[in-house]
Amino acid sequence: MSEESTGGAPAPEADENRRQVLYWRLLARLFDPEEQASLESASLAVVEDIGLPSALLDPGASVDSVVQRHPELAPEFDGLMTPEPDEDGTRDRAAEVRRAALASKVLLNVFASGSGAVTAEQLARWQSDAGWLERALGCRPGELRGGQGGGVQRTGGGGGVSPTGTGGGGRTPDLGRLIPEIGPELGAIEAGLVKRMRLREVLADPALASRLTPSMSLIEQLLRDKDNLSGVALANAKALIRRYVDEVSQVLRSQVEKATVGDIDRSVPPKRVFRNLDLDRTIWKNLTNWSPEEERLYVDRLYYRHTSRKTTPQRLIVVVDQSGSMVDSMVNCTILASIFAGLPKVDVHLIAYDTQALDLTPWSHDPFETLLRTKLGGGTDGTVAMALAQPKIAEPRNTVVVWISDFYEWRTDELFDSMAAIHRSGAKFIPVGSVTSGGRGSVNPWFRERFKDLGTPVISGHIKKLVHELKTFLT
């Protein structure tokens, strides 16, 4: 590994070989935690030869610990993986070897997350290492995972995951081109670690809890375990659920506002104000009053545009399967119900069920309180929810029933007959297989075919589809 040219510097081929050794070792450790003796010894020789500490090759050492012992390395991690091109167009191969050694450390610590149970200390170390990776990509710690400046530093004006710098001081790279969707991948790894960890231990520590990135996976765990939490842990869990609900509410509210609305109500006379004046129609209707001698149009009557929408009170009944497979839909639909509950002339009712049904209507305006009252898991028996929903249909023509489930029921015929009866009564019945942000879901084929024959096909996919259906009917 110490082959040199006649000038005393390593030959370009030697630098290229060194860089490849480091990356081969990285790939080997990512796919197999067992050491490859030859790659380890070769990498150690490279690292020591270029003047870097051997701790960079220790998978058990966090980047924080390396930087604390060697603070001169901290600035090198900022923008490490987005270097500026050399002005003369030449490649500094020696610098590439050094960057390969530092980048390998960050990548291995972040993407080799191991298996088995995770402690709060291990999660905190991974979050710190992920922050260093984000700094290496030219971002602030936490920016790629949560779309904002990370966890602890949100309350301050900067700050990173370590006392040695803040990162993100340079240009922002085009990460969509550089490494597609790395942000969601980091979030998925973090969610996996959260699933494997002792969550109650983390929630009991305000510093660790504040660094958690709210995600659907984390919210599911919190909702499942909320009855076993108390004190500081329960307060931190509620804060995380509130943060996630607020973020999703902002997105869904904008989709509701953008969705198309219902037809104009022409039974209401138009308001006679200038902004409603229909100039084209006014001119057309008064053309018979044109005076060629005076070259003047005399207007006998002004015409105005109809702008009023239907104001008949509409009732929205949302029935949600709260079994474990429908968590994503449960969260999205409780938030969506609260948004429609804020619209004028819309009467929202919310029912959640598994083998028992729960009327959540009193809390439908507040998705946070609604979610806290759900109990995830168990089987599914839609007939118990139907017993609560049917009495709420007072005026079928002004009622829409949204039923969100995967429809894997054990009283299939009885439940479907009740749903068909709602459809025949004149109420609008909308079966929904999944209402997720990503559009994933599974629906019982038996129900799917019968809903199709009934003329009410199952909506499955992005939540925008349901928003459009509801907005069209209710407004």
N, C-alpha and C positions, 0 to 999 in steps of 0.2 A: 504493500500500500504506500510505500515511500518512494516509488519510482519518480525520478526527476529528470528534467531536460538538462542540457549542457549549461543553461543560464542559471541553474540553481532553483528555479520555480517548477512546480509540478506541471507536467505536460497537459494539454487540454484533454487528451484521452484519459489520463489518470484522474483528473477532476470529474470527468463524466462517469468513470467507473465508480468513484467514491459516492457520487450522488445516487447512482443506481443501487449500490449496496445498501444505502440508507433506506431507499424506498422499497427495495425487496424485503428488507427486514420489517418495515412497517406493514406491508401486505401480509407477510407471514404471521405476524403477531395479531393482526386484525382477524384473520380467519382461523388461527389456532393459538390459544394462549400458551401452549408449550414452547419453550425456547428452541430455536434452531442454533446449535452450538457454533457452526461455522459462520452464520450470519451475525450472531451476537459478537463473536470475537473480532470479525472484520469491521463491524460498525464501531466497536469500542476503539479500535486502532484509528479509524477515521476521525472520530470525535476528539480523541486526545491529540491527534496530529494537527488539527486545526485550532487547538487551544480552547475547546469547550469542555465543560465539566461532564464527567461520566454519569452524573445524576440524570442527565437528559435521557438516558437509556433505561432508567429504572421506572417500570410501569406503576409502581407503588408510590412514586413521588409526584405530588401535584406541581403544577407550574408555579403556584404561589411559593411553595417551599424552595424550589430551584431559584426563583428570583430573589427570595429573601436572603439566600446564601450568596447569590451572585447578582446584586442589584444592577450591575452594569449591563445585564442582558435585557432588562425591562424595556428600554426604548426600541430594541430590535424586534420585539413582538408587535409593535404598532405598525399596521400596514404590511406585515411580514409577507403575506400571500398576495399582495397587490402592489408589487414594486414598480417604480417609475422606470420606463425604458431608458437605456443609456443614450445620451445625446448623439454619440457618434455611431450608434447602431451596433456596436460590438457587445459581446456577452462576457460578463465577468464571471467566469466559471468557478473561481474560488469562492466568490460571494454566493453563488448558487448552491455550492456544497454546504456552506454555513446555513443558508436559509432552509435547505432540506433537513438538516439536523434539528433545527428549532421547530419547523413545521411538523416533522414527524412526531415530536414530543406532544404537541398540542392535539394533533389528529388522533394519535393513539389513545391519549387520555380521554378524549371525548367520545370516540366511536367504539372503543373496546370497553363497553359498560358491564361486561361480565354477566353472571347469572346468579340466582339465589336471592336470599333476603338482603335488603339494603338498609343500612343504618342512617340516622340523620346526619352523622358526620360524613358518610360517603356521598350522600346527596349534596350536601353543602360543597364538598370538594369538586364534585362533577359540575355543579353550577358555576363555581369559580373557574374551572378549566374551560367550560363553554364560553364564559366571558372573555377569556384570553383568546379563544378561537375567533370570537366576534371582533375583538380588537385586531387580530391578525388579518381579518378581512376588511378592515377599515371602518368598522362600526363601533358604536358604544356597547358596552356589556349589557346584554338583555335585549338589544334592539331587534335582532333577527328572530328571537323566540317569541317575544310578545308584541312586536311592532312598536315598541317604545323603549325608553332608556332603562330598561331593567328593573330590578326589584327594589333593593335598598336605596339606590340612588334617586328614585323618583321623588323622594321628599326633599332632596337637596338640589343644588345646582351643579350637577355633574357627578363626580365620584364613580369609582368602578368597583371591581371585585377585589382589588387589592390596594394597599396603600402606596403602591409604586407608580401609579399613573391612572389616567382616565380613559385613554384610547379615543379613537374616532376623531382625532384632530386634523386629519388630512382630508383628501378628496373622498367622496363616496363612490365606490365602484359600482358597475352594473352587475349586481350579483345574480340577476335573472339570467344573464348570459354566461357569467363566470361559473357558477355552480347552481343549476336550476333547483329551486324549491329547497334550499338548504335550511331556511327558517323553519318550515313545517317539519322537516326531518329532525332538527334539534328538539323541537317541541314534542315530537313523538318519542324520542329517546327519553326526555325528561318525564313524560307521562308514564313510560314503562318503568322507570326507576321509582316513581311515586307509587305505582301499583305494587312494587316489590318491597316497599319500605314500611317501617313502623310509623304510620301516618300520625297516630296520636302523639308520638314523641316529638314530631316536627311541629305539630300545631301547638304544643305546649310551650314552644320556644318562639316568642314574637319575632325575633330576628330571622330565624329560618322560615317561619310561615310567611313573612313579608316578601321573601325571595321566591316563593312558589309562583309559577306562571299559571293562571287559571286556564283550564282546558276541560273538554267534555269528560275525559278520563278522570281527572281530579274531582270534578263536580259529582260524578257518579259515585266515587268512593266516599265523598263527604256526605252525600244524601243517604248512602247505605249505613254509615257509621254515626250519623248525627245524634241518635238516641243514646249513644254510649259516651258522648262528650259532655264536658261541663267546664265551667270557669273560663280560664284563658283559652283553652283549646276550642271550646264551643264558640267563643267570641271571634277567634281567628278563622274558624271554619265559616261562620256567617259572613265575615268580611270578604273571604274569597268567593263565596257564592254570589254575594252582592256585586262584586267587581265583574264577575263573568256575566251575570244577568244584565248589568248596565251596558257592557260592551255589545252583547247580542241584541239588546233592545234598540240600541242606536242604529244598528244595521237594518233590523226588521222594520223599524219605524220609517226609515227612508224608503224602503221597498213598498210599504203601504201607501206612502204619499205619492210615489211615482206610478202606482198601478192605475189602470184605466178605471173610469167610474161608469155608473149606469146611465140610462137614457135620460134625455130631457123630459121633464114633466110638463107637457103642453096644456094640461088642464089649468095650470096657474097662469094668470095674465102676466105678461112681461112687465117688469118695473120700468116706468117711463123716465129714465135718466139718460144723459148724453152718452155714457159709455156703452149703453145697450142699443143705441140707435143703429138701425140697419140701413146704411146710406144707399147701397145698391138696390135693395128692394124698394125703398122710398122713391128713388128716381124712376125705376121701372114702372111702378104703379101709377105714377103721376105724369107719364109721358103724354097722355091725352091732353094735358093742360099746357103743352108747349106752345108759345106764341112766336111764330116765325118773324112777324113784323118787329116785335120787341126783342127777339132773341132771348127770351126769358122763360123759365119754367116756374109755373105757379103750383105750389104744393098745397093740396087740400088735406092730406093726411100723412102723418108720420108713422113709420113702422119700426117696431123694436124687436130685438132678439129675445127669445125665451132663454132664460138662464137658470131657472129653478130646477132643482133635482127632486126626486121622489122623497117625500118626508114621512111616508107611512112608517110607523115604528116597526123595526125588524128584530126578531129574536134569533140569536146565535147560540146554539147548544153545542158545546165541544165535549166529546167523550174521548178520553185518552186511556189507552192501555198502559199501566204503570209497571208492567213486568220488566224484568232486567233487560230484555232485548230491545226495549223501546225507550231507553233513557234519553237518547238524543231528541226523539220526537216529543217526549214529555217536556223537556226543557224549552224547546222551541215553541211548542204550542201554548204553554202557559204564558209565555212572554207575548205571543201573538194575540192571545185572548185578551190580555190586559190592554194592548194597544187598541183593539177594536172596541173594548169597553169604554175607552175614552172618546169614541166618536159619538156625535149627537144622534139620538133616535135609535141607538143599537143597544138591545138588552142582552147581555152576555151571561150564559150559564156554563159552568165548567164542572165536569164529572170525571173522576179518576177511578180506575178499577183494576183489580187482579181477580181474586176469588171473592172479594167484597168490594162494594162501591162506596165512594166518598164524594159528597157534594161539596165542592170547593167554591161555589158561587160567591159566598160572602167575601172571599179574598181574591176574586178574579181580577180586581184592579191592580193588585200588587203581586207580580210573579215571584218575588222573593219569598213573601209569606206563604204563597201557594206551594212552592217547592219544599219549604220546610215542613209542610203538613203531609207530604207524600210519603209513601212507604214502598220502596222498590223491592221487586222480587216476587216469588210465588208464581202460582199458575194463573190461568185466565178463564174467566167465566163471564162473558159479555151479557148474559141474561140478567145479572144483578144490576148492571149499569143501565140496561134497557128499562128495567123497572123504575129507575129514577128519571130517565129521560122522557119516556112517553107522557107522563102527566104534565110535563112542561110545554107540550105542543098544544097551545090553546087555539091559535089561528094558523093552520098549516100553510096557507098561501104566503104568510109573512114570516115563515120559520125556515131556517137552514140548520141541518144537523150534520156536524162534521164528526166522523168516527175514525179515530187514528189507532191502528192496530196492525199486527202482522196476521191477524185473523186465524191463528192456530188455536181454535176453540175446541171444546169437547162436546158442547151442545150445538153443533153446527146447524142442523135443520131448524131447530126452534129459534135460534138467533137470527138466521137469515130470513125466516118468515116474518119476524117482527120488523126487520129492516125494510123488507119489501112492502109491508103494510104502511110504513112511514112514507115511502116513496109514492105509493098509490093514493095516499091521503091528500097529496098536493104539496106537501113540504118538500124542500130541496134536500136531498140526502147525498152527502159527499163522502164516500169511503176513501180513506187515505192509508196507503201502505207504509209510507215513511215520509217524514218531514224533516230532512236534515239539511245541513249546509252543503254537504258534498253530494247529496242525491243518491245515497246508497239505501238498500232495504230489501227485505224478502217478504213475500206475501203468499199465503196459502193458495195454491192453484185452484182448489175447489171453490173458494170464495171468489177468486179473480174471474173465473169463467161465468159464474152466476151473476155477479155484478155487471159484467159486460152484457149478458143477455137481458138484464133488467133495464139497461140503458143508462146505468150510472157507473161507468168504468172507474177502476181504482186509480187514484192519483198517487204516483210514486215518483220520487225524484226531488228536484230542488224545491225549497220552500216557496220560491217565487210563484210556482204553479198554484199553490193553495191561496196565496195572497191575491192573485188575480181573480180566482173563482169567487172568493169571499167579497172582495171589493166591488165586483160587478153586481153581485146580488144585493148587497147591503146598502149601496149608495146610489 
